[in-house]
């Protein structure tokens, strides 16, 4: 995202978001500058961003109409845009994955809503975040694209991370630049050390006085014969009473591995992805992983699905409609857990056996379309009332 575009957007908005321009210029205290692009070079960030984006993209969506007794599903061309094809070049999964990943990095993601002459939504075309600026004029919000020109607020699908002004999302990468900068500095430190076969910085101490040329010769000889991983294991022969002192601490002395694990936890806090899903299994058990799926949904995916759903409801759906997410595959648990819960639902009459079979991906069977009626919950019929009255008489 260019500096000029950021400045135009921030100062046109006249909001606290203008601080982002200066934040981008300021590196972390570790000396590393992390951007929305370079952050993906950090493996935990790459994993978290694409995991959230994939999971939001793969969940089926359903449009529901408000009826007298609540909400009921309905066929909708809008749902087809997200479940099938968003536009002529991109499927619904790829569309949602692209926009979610942009919002996770840049704080904002955009798509142009292309409508027919009758106002019907034809397709959704993603736009690069760096090409979009926002204008607020006399209380009216509009967007401007670098090539398309001005776009009305209702013609742009805007998925955004939390922001100070509510109109523009703040980049999570820039907000966490200190933590991510420290992670990048640790990666560089580790890479530099292992480039030299894992040997820390050394000092050659000579009992006598050496000329500058002699010191340079010793240094050059050591680097030639022992520098780099290809020279690992070569014996080091010293003479004339020289000794070797270690100048800096090793990675073990610096608790480098523990610091890397802490950095993974920081990424987990930033994006809401449990550390187990970032491949840190040091504190996980199989039983806890089952519960983590629910935690992952409640603490992460549910927030992004709500952001998507609210924007879609306001700009794509008719009044009284809303978008819901089918989370059955995500939260289904083990097969034994599914069968146990479905059995309970069938026994109390909440669903039919064929509805349960459908949940398991099985074909329906004849005679299993009626719900069971437990005897201890059966109502009293009119005939039963009369029989009771006769007995009392």
C-alpha positions in Angstrom: 0.0 0.0 0.0 1.6 3.2 -1.1 2.4 6.1 1.2 0.5 8.5 -1.0 -2.7 6.4 -0.9 -2.5 6.0 2.8 -2.1 9.8 3.3 -4.9 10.7 0.9 -7.3 8.2 2.6 -6.3 9.1 6.2 -6.4 12.9 5.8 -9.5 12.9 3.7 -11.3 11.0 6.4 -10.2 13.5 9.0 -10.2 10.8 11.7 -7.7 9.2 14.1 -6.8 6.8 11.3 -4.4 9.4 10.1 -2.0 8.0 12.7 -1.5 5.0 10.5 0.6 7.1 8.1 3.2 7.8 10.8 3.0 4.3 12.2 4.0 2.9 8.8 7.2 5.0 8.9 8.2 3.9 12.4 10.0 0.6 12.7 9.7 -1.6 15.8 12.1 -1.0 18.7 13.9 -4.1 17.5 14.9 -2.1 14.4 12.7 -4.3 12.1 10.0 -2.8 9.9 7.1 -5.2 9.4 4.6 -4.5 6.6 1.4 -6.3 5.5 3.4 -8.0 2.8 6.6 -9.0 4.8 4.5 -10.2 7.8 3.6 -13.3 5.7 7.3 -14.3 5.7 6.8 -15.1 9.4 5.4 -18.7 9.4 3.0 -18.3 12.4 1.5 -15.2 10.8 1.2 -17.0 7.4 -0.5 -19.9 9.1 -3.0 -17.8 11.1 -4.0 -15.5 8.2 -4.6 -18.3 5.7 -6.2 -20.6 8.2 -8.9 -18.0 9.1 -9.3 -17.1 5.5 -9.7 -20.7 4.4 -12.2 -21.5 7.2 -14.4 -18.4 6.6 -14.4 -19.3 2.9 -15.3 -22.9 3.2 -18.4 -22.5 5.4 -21.6 -22.6 3.4 -23.9 -19.6 3.8 -27.7 -19.5 3.9 -30.1 -16.6 3.4 -33.0 -16.6 5.7 -36.3 -14.7 5.6 -38.1 -13.4 8.7 -41.5 -15.1 9.2 -44.1 -15.1 11.9 -42.4 -17.7 14.0 -38.8 -16.7 13.4 -36.5 -17.2 10.4 -36.6 -19.8 7.6 -34.1 -20.5 4.8 -34.9 -19.3 1.3 -33.3 -19.6 -2.1 -31.2 -16.6 -2.9 -29.0 -15.4 -5.8 -26.9 -13.6 -3.1 -26.1 -16.9 -1.4 -25.1 -18.4 -4.8 -22.5 -15.6 -5.2 -20.8 -16.8 -2.1 -21.4 -20.6 -2.4 -20.9 -20.9 -6.1 -19.4 -18.1 -8.3 -18.8 -14.6 -7.1 -17.9 -13.4 -10.6 -17.0 -14.7 -14.0 -13.4 -15.2 -12.9 -13.6 -16.4 -9.3 -15.5 -18.9 -7.3 -17.2 -18.0 -4.0 -14.6 -19.8 -1.9 -11.7 -18.0 -3.5 -13.5 -14.7 -3.3 -14.2 -14.9 0.4 -10.7 -16.3 1.1 -9.1 -13.3 -0.8 -11.1 -10.6 0.9 -10.7 -12.1 4.4 -6.9 -12.4 4.0 -6.8 -8.8 2.9 -8.8 -7.6 5.9 -6.6 -9.6 8.3 -3.5 -7.9 6.9 -4.5 -4.5 5.7 -7.5 -4.0 8.0 -9.7 -3.4 4.9 -11.0 -5.4 2.0 -13.2 -4.2 -0.9 -15.3 -5.6 -3.7 -17.4 -3.7 -6.3 -21.0 -4.7 -6.3 -22.1 -5.0 -10.0 -25.8 -4.6 -10.4 -28.2 -4.9 -13.4 -30.4 -2.1 -14.6 -33.1 -3.4 -12.3 -30.8 -3.4 -9.3 -30.2 -7.1 -9.2 -26.7 -8.1 -8.0 -24.8 -9.8 -10.8 -21.3 -10.3 -9.5 -18.8 -9.2 -6.8 -15.4 -8.0 -8.1 -12.5 -7.8 -5.6 -10.5 -4.5 -5.5 -7.0 -4.1 -4.2 -7.0 -2.2 -0.8 -4.1 0.1 -1.9 -6.3 1.4 -4.8 -9.2 2.6 -2.6 -9.6 5.8 -0.7 -12.6 6.9 1.3 -14.2 10.3 1.4 -16.6 11.8 4.0 -18.4 14.8 2.6 -21.3 16.4 4.4 -22.0 13.2 6.2 -22.0 11.1 3.0 -19.4 8.3 2.7 -18.1 7.3 -0.7 -15.1 5.5 -2.2 -12.7 6.3 -4.9 -10.8 3.7 -7.0 -7.6 4.6 -8.7 -8.9 3.4 -12.1 -12.7 3.1 -11.8 -13.2 6.4 -10.2 -15.8 7.3 -7.6 -18.0 4.5 -6.2 -21.1 5.0 -4.1 -21.1 3.6 -0.6 -23.8 1.1 -1.4 -21.9 -0.2 -4.4 -18.8 -1.4 -2.4 -18.7 -4.4 -0.1 -16.3 -3.2 2.6 -15.0 -5.9 5.0 -13.0 -4.2 7.8 -11.1 -5.0 11.0 -11.9 -2.9 14.1 -10.9 0.7 13.7 -11.0 3.9 15.8 -13.6 5.7 13.7 -15.8 2.7 12.7 -15.5 3.6 9.0 -12.0 2.4 8.3 -10.3 -0.7 9.7 -6.9 -0.6 11.4 -4.2 -3.0 10.1 -3.6 -5.7 12.7 -0.1 -6.1 11.3 0.7 -2.4 12.0 -1.0 -2.5 15.4 1.2 -5.4 16.5 4.4 -4.2 14.8 6.4 -4.4 18.1 5.7 -8.1 18.6 6.1 -9.0 14.9 9.3 -7.0 14.7 10.7 -8.9 17.6 9.8 -12.2 16.0 11.5 -11.1 12.7 14.6 -10.0 14.6 14.8 -13.4 16.3 14.5 -15.2 13.0 17.3 -13.1 11.6 19.5 -13.7 14.6 19.0 -17.4 14.4 19.6 -17.4 10.6 22.9 -15.5 11.0 24.2 -17.8 13.7 23.4 -21.0 11.8 24.9 -19.5 8.7 28.1 -19.7 10.7 27.4 -23.4 11.6 25.9 -22.4 14.9 29.2 -21.0 16.3 28.7 -17.8 18.4 31.0 -14.8 17.9 34.6 -15.6 19.1 37.6 -13.6 20.2 41.2 -14.9 19.6 43.4 -13.8 22.5 47.2 -13.7 22.0 49.6 -13.4 24.9 51.8 -11.1 23.0 51.5 -8.0 20.9 50.3 -8.4 17.3 50.5 -5.9 14.5 47.4 -5.0 12.6 48.5 -7.1 9.6 48.9 -10.1 11.9 45.5 -9.7 13.5 43.9 -9.4 10.0 45.7 -12.5 8.8 44.5 -14.6 11.7 40.9 -13.4 11.2 41.0 -14.1 7.4 42.5 -17.5 8.0 39.7 -18.4 10.5 36.9 -17.2 8.2 38.3 -19.0 5.3 38.8 -22.4 7.0 36.0 -22.3 9.6 33.4 -19.8 8.5 30.0 -21.0 7.2 28.2 -24.3 7.6 30.3 -26.0 4.9 33.3 -25.8 7.3 31.5 -27.2 10.3 33.5 -29.9 12.1 37.0 -28.8 10.9 39.5 -28.8 13.7 40.7 -25.5 15.0 44.5 -25.5 15.6 45.9 -22.6 17.7 49.6 -21.8 18.5 51.8 -19.4 20.3 49.7 -19.6 23.5 46.5 -18.2 21.8 43.1 -19.0 23.3 39.5 -18.6 22.2 36.9 -16.7 24.2 33.2 -16.6 23.4 32.1 -13.0 23.1 28.3 -13.2 22.8 25.8 -15.6 24.2 24.5 -18.7 22.3 20.9 -19.1 21.3 20.5 -21.4 24.2 21.9 -18.8 26.6 19.4 -16.3 25.2 16.5 -18.7 25.7 15.9 -18.4 21.9 13.5 -21.4 21.7 11.4 -20.1 24.6 11.3 -16.7 22.9 10.1 -18.2 19.7 7.3 -20.1 21.5 6.3 -16.8 23.1 6.1 -15.2 19.7 3.8 -17.9 18.5 1.5 -17.1 21.5 1.6 -13.4 20.5 0.4 -14.3 17.0 -2.3 -16.4 18.6 -3.4 -13.4 20.7 -3.3 -11.1 17.7 -5.5 -13.2 15.4 -7.5 -15.3 17.9 -6.2 -18.6 16.6 -5.4 -21.2 19.3 -1.7 -21.9 19.5 -2.4 -25.6 18.8 -3.7 -24.6 15.4 -0.3 -22.9 14.9 1.3 -26.3 15.4 2.4 -25.6 19.0 1.3 -28.8 20.7 3.4 -28.4 23.9 0.4 -27.9 26.1 -2.3 -29.7 24.2 -4.1 -33.0 24.7 -6.5 -34.7 22.4 -9.4 -34.0 24.6 -8.6 -30.2 24.8 -8.2 -30.0 21.0 -11.9 -31.1 20.6 -12.9 -28.2 22.7 -10.5 -25.8 21.0 -12.6 -26.0 17.8 -15.5 -24.4 19.7 -13.1 -21.8 21.2 -11.7 -21.1 17.7 -15.2 -20.5 16.4 -16.3 -18.4 19.4 -13.1 -16.3 19.7 -12.2 -15.8 16.1 -14.3 -17.1 13.2 -17.6 -15.9 14.8 -16.3 -12.3 14.8 -15.4 -12.4 11.1 -18.5 -14.2 10.0 -20.5 -11.5 11.9 -18.6 -8.7 10.1 -19.3 -10.4 6.7 -22.9 -11.1 7.5 -23.6 -7.5 8.7 -22.1 -5.9 5.6 -23.9 -8.4 3.3 -27.3 -7.7 5.1 -27.0 -4.0 4.7 -25.9 -3.9 1.0 -27.0 -7.1 -0.7 -30.1 -8.4 1.0 -33.8 -7.4 1.1 -35.3 -6.0 4.3 -36.1 -8.8 6.7 -33.4 -11.1 5.4 -30.1 -12.1 7.0 -27.1 -14.3 6.3 -26.3 -17.3 8.4 -23.3 -19.6 8.4 -23.6 -23.4 8.3 -21.1 -24.5 11.0 -22.1 -28.2 11.2 -19.0 -29.5 9.5 -16.7 -27.3 11.5 -18.2 -28.1 14.9 -19.4 -31.7 14.3 -16.9 -33.4 16.6 -16.0 -37.1 16.4 -18.3 -39.6 14.7 -19.3 -41.1 18.0 -20.2 -37.7 19.4 -22.4 -37.0 16.3 -24.2 -40.3 16.6 -24.8 -39.8 20.3 -26.2 -36.3 19.9 -28.4 -37.2 16.9 -29.7 -40.2 18.8 -30.9 -38.0 21.6 -32.5 -35.6 19.2 -34.4 -38.5 17.5 -35.6 -40.0 20.8 -37.1 -36.8 22.0 -38.7 -36.0 18.7 -36.6 -33.0 17.7 -35.7 -34.5 14.3 -36.5 -37.5 12.2 -34.2 -40.4 11.6 -33.8 -39.3 7.9 -32.9 -35.8 9.0 -30.2 -37.3 11.2 -29.0 -39.4 8.3 -28.8 -36.3 6.2 -26.5 -34.7 8.9 -24.2 -37.7 8.5 -24.2 -37.5 4.7 -26.3 -40.7 4.3 -29.2 -41.3 1.9 -32.8 -41.3 3.4 -34.6 -44.6 4.0 -38.3 -45.4 3.7 -40.4 -45.1 6.8 -38.0 -42.8 8.7 -39.6 -39.4 7.9 -41.9 -39.2 11.0 -40.6 -37.9 14.3 -40.8 -40.2 17.3 -43.3 -39.4 20.1 -42.1 -40.5 23.5 -44.9 -42.0 25.5 -44.1 -40.1 28.7 -44.6 -36.8 26.8 -47.9 -37.7 25.0 -50.7 -35.3 25.5 -54.1 -36.2 27.0 -56.8 -36.8 24.3 -60.5 -35.9 24.6 -61.5 -39.5 25.0 -59.1 -39.9 27.9 -60.8 -36.9 29.7 -64.3 -38.6 29.4 -62.9 -41.9 30.7 -61.4 -40.1 33.7 -64.7 -38.4 34.4 -66.6 -41.7 34.3 -64.1 -43.3 36.7 -64.5 -40.5 39.2 -68.3 -40.7 39.0 
